[in-house]
Amino acid sequence: MASQTTIRTIKSVIPLLDRVLVQRFKPETKTATGIFLPTSSTTSPLPEATVIATGPGAPNKTGEIVPVSVKAGDKVLLPGWGGNSIKVGEDEYHLFKDSEILAKIQD
């Protein structure tokens, strides 16, 4: 049985290598007109997320560090699979490799 670690604050999680810590957008539970949506339509995670923190990058074949392609505060598009989830209190975060992120969303 694996031991469970308690993380008190997300600021204490520092990604290593080419890992990116993101928080997915939460689906709306109510429409603009005030109609509440059923839970079946709000249970699937949205593919968009905000980058919380990034690692410094990973070494390539020659040993040079290749920096990650996103920075904290960026909005990104995620795949429907992969990543590792981290729960801090009621909030859920995910760690993805930089190469797994599909796109950066420009506003």
HELIX and SHEET records of a PDB file:
HELIX    1   1 ILE A   10  SER A   12  5                                   3    
HELIX    2   2 THR A   39  THR A   42  1                                   4    
HELIX    3   3 ASP A   98  GLU A  100  5                                   3    
SHEET    1   A 6 ASN A  84  VAL A  88  0                                        
SHEET    2   A 6 ASP A  91  LYS A  97 -1                                        
SHEET    3   A 6 ARG A  19  ARG A  24 -1                                        
SHEET    4   A 6 GLU A  48  THR A  54 -1                                        
SHEET    5   A 6 LYS A  75  LEU A  77 -1                                        
SHEET    6   A 6 ALA A 103  ILE A 105 -1                                        
SHEET    1   B 2 ALA A  58  PRO A  59  0                                        
SHEET    2   B 2 ILE A  65  VAL A  66 -1                                        
END                                                                             
